[in-house]
Amino acid sequence: MLANLAILAQEAAEEGITNTGLAALTYGIAALGPGIGIGYLVGQSVQAMARQPEAAGMVRTTMFLGIAFVEALALIGFVVFFLGQA
């Protein structure tokens, strides 16, 4: 569903429809995905550290790598949002 909204916003930009409100709303909805992903990732990591405290260092490192990758998706979407405005 979020991919469809991004495609609609891109098509609107290509046709010359410069409705910045629609573009901002579309990016806002698309940013929900990475937000949910980071929340789930951190929650599961905390649960794993609580279950096996001796593995906390490895779990924490993996958690930060996952957060970086998910956040990169959000930043790519942010850049695409600004490219669509130009």
Secondary structure, DSSP 8 states (H G I E B T S, - for coil): -HHHHHHHHHHHHHTT---HHHHHHHHHHHTHHHHHHHHHHHHHHHHHHHH-GGGHHHHHHHHHHHHHHHHHHHHHHHHHHHHHH-
